[in-house]
Amino acid sequence: MNAHIEGERSYGPDTVLLHHADDLTARTQWQKKGYHIAPFLQPHEWEKFYQGVCLLFKSFFLKAKVSVRDKLELDKYHLYIGNNYSLHLAIVEQAKLLAVSQLPIRVETIEKRVSELCQVQVQAFNPFDQARVFHFRIIRPQSNDNNPLHRDVWLEDYKDCINIYVPIFGSNSLSSLTLVPGSHLWSEADIERTKKGAKVDGVQFNVPGLTGSKTPLDIVRPNPNLNEVLVFSPYLLHGGASNLNTDITRISLEMRFWRKP
């Protein structure tokens, strides 16, 4: 779906932001493309994680006064919500910036796995604001829930980290996260973006949005499977992942990690 992006826009300075950052992909074999898909958890850990996420969402629904069945089918999230956008926002607010203590498994288990993949010790601790958080991204089918293509580091508090995307419900070749391989090595002078948070089809986002590029955008959907993790640089252009399915909601885990002192 083509999106209309509002906001004052401009090209940036002739600098590669990653060259002035702590590149947590530097020791990996996938540094040049900026992302990697790998197995995530041990089977028993994944089962505990998956069941725990279901319980968390059931609590979100109950707090928002949404009637749910004993077996919550979260890939059908949009059917529970209907066209009630306020209700959707009420659940989204509960599903973001969650303390890592609310993860169904120990955060150290995830930190250890991401450290293995980056070949450097990392932790889910943001030195900018001392936050230790995670969140769930909820993208309904054929909706404008997705943010625009962007670099996370256009927001100062996401400098020097590494990102993960873990599919949980409804993530497939039509809905998984999109990114532009190698774009973490592009100069800001080659990219046009909004100067402030972008407004996309009337929905306001905190992050600036890409509006033009001097380099062709080779946008891909890496599409990890269940119990796989997509690890990627926040300096990559990513987002803009419209859910092209007609009757499946995508829900994914998203976390960020910084080098452990």
N, C-alpha and C positions, 0 to 999 in steps of 0.2 A: 504494500500500500504506500503510495506517495504521501509524504507528510509536508504540511506547510509550517515552516519555521519562522517565527517572528523574532525581532530583536536587532539592535545595531550590530553591525558585523565588520570585520577587518581581517587582513592577513597579519601574522605575527612577525617578530624579528627573525633574522637569519641565524637561528641557533637550534641545536638538537637538544631538547630538554634532558634526555637520558644521559648525555655526556657530562651533565652537571649534577648527577644523582648517584645514589647507591643502587647499582644495577644488580638485582638479586637473581637475574638469569645469567650473569657473566660466566659462571662455572659450568653451565649446562651445554649440552650438544644442540639445544634448540634455541640458543640465544638469538640467532639471526632472524628466525621467524617470530620469536616472541611469545610462543605458546606451546603447550604440550598436553596430550591426553594420556592418562595412566590409570591403572587400578587404584582404588581409593582405600577401602577398609577391608579387614578380614570379614568373612561371611557373618559370623556371629555379631560382630560390631555393627555391620550394616543393618542387620535385622533389628538390633536394639535402637539404632539411630532412626530407621524408617518408622518403627512403631511409635517411638517417642515423638516424632514429627506429627504423626496422625493425632496423638493425644494433645499436642500443643494447639493444632488447628481446631480441634474440637472445643478446646477452651476459648479460643478466639471467637468461634461461632456462638458459643453460649453467652459470652460476655456481650456480644453484639445482638443477642436475642434472635439468633437464626436457628430455626428448628433443624435438627440433624438426626439422621438415622444412626443406629448402632454402628454400622459399617459406613464410614465416611468415604465417599468416592471423590477424592480431591481433584482428579482430572475433570470432574464435572462441577467444579466450584461455581462456574458461571450460572448453572441451573439453580443452585441454592440462593444465589444473590439476585438473579433476574436482572432487570434494568435499573435497579436501585443503586445509583452511583454513590450516594452518601453511605449506604451500608458497606459497599466495597471499600471506600476510604476508611471506614471504621475498623475494618479487618486489617487493611494495609498498615494502619497506624500501630496496630498491635504486633504486626509481623516484622517490624524493622527496629534496628538499634536495640536488639535483645542482648542482655548480659550473657557472657559465655557460660555462666553458671546454669543457664537454662537449656544448654545443649543436652540432648538425650545421652550423649557419651562425653567422656572427659575431653576437654579442649586440648589437653596435652597429647592425646592420641592423634588429633588432626594436625597439631603443630609438628609432631614427629614425622608424620607422613609428608607434609609440605617441605620440611627441612631436608628430607631424603631426596625429594625431587629437585630441589634447588641447589643441593649440595652445600648448603650453608644453614646454620641454625637460625630459625625464625620463631617469632611468637606473635600471637594475636593481641598485640599491645601497640596502640598508636601513640608515639611520643609527642605528637602535636597536642593532643587533648587527654592523654592517659586512658583512653577508652579501650575496653576489651569487649567487643560486641560482634554480633553476626546479624544477618537478616535474611528473610525469605523474599524473593521476587515473585510476584503474582502477575502473570500476563494472560488476560482473558482472550479467547479467540476473536479475531477480526476486530480488535479494539485499538485504542490509542494509549494503552497502558505503558508501552515501552518508551524508554528515553531515547533521545537522538544519538547518532554517532558522536563520540566524544573521547577525549582522554580524561581519565580520572584526575590526573595531575594538573588539569586546569583549575582544580580546587586545591589550595595549598595543603590542606590537611591529609591529602592522599599521596604526598611525595614519598619516594623511596620504598614503596611497599611492593608486595606481590599479591595478586588476586587469585581466588579460586571460584569456579562455578561448578556446582554439583547438581545434576538433574535429579529430581525426586518424583515429580508427577508430570506427565504430558509433554516431556521434552523429546522432540524428534526432529527430523530433517526439515520440518516446516515451522518449528517454533524455538529451537535452541539458540543460544547466544550467537550473534554474528560479530566478526572482527575482521580487521584488514591486516593480513600477515606482513611483517616487516615494517609496518608504519611507525613503530616505536623509534625507528632510526631516521625518520623524516624531519626536515627542518620545519620550524613553525612558519617560516616564510612561504612555504608551499601549501599552507592550509588556511582557508578562510573559516572563521567561526564567529559566533555571537560573542560580544564583549562581556555579557552577563549571562545569567541563567536563561536558557532558551525556552520559548513558549511554542509548543508543538501542537498544532490543531486545537489551540485554545487551552491546552494543559501546560501549566508552569512547572519547569524543572529547575533544580538548583544549579546543575552543571551547564556550562556553555555547550552549544551544539555546533557540529560541523555544518557549514553551508556551502563550501566549495573546496576543490583540491586541484593543484597543478599536476599532481601525479594521479594516474588512473586508479580508481578504487576497486581493488580486487577483493570484494567482500565474500567471506566464506562462513559457513556454519560448521564448525568442527564436529558437533553432534556427539558428545560422549554418551555412552550407555549407562544404565543403572549401575551404581557402585563403581563408576569411573569419575575421575576429577579432571576438569580442564583448568590448568594452571596457566596464568597469562600475565604479562607485564601491564601495569596500569598506564604505561606510556603508549601502548597500542591504541589505535582507534578501534572502538568497539561500541556495542549497544545498537540502537536502531533495529532491534530484533523483533519485528512484527510477528505475531503469532498467526500464521496463515491457515492454521487448522480452522475448520468450521464448527467443531463441537468438542474441543479439548482445551482445557486451561493448562498453562505451563506454570509449575511452581518449582523453584530452584533455591538452593542454599548459596549465599554469597558471603565471602569473608575476605579479610585482608590481613596480611602479616608483614612484620618489619623485622630487620636483623636483630637478633638477640645480643645484647651487649656482652 
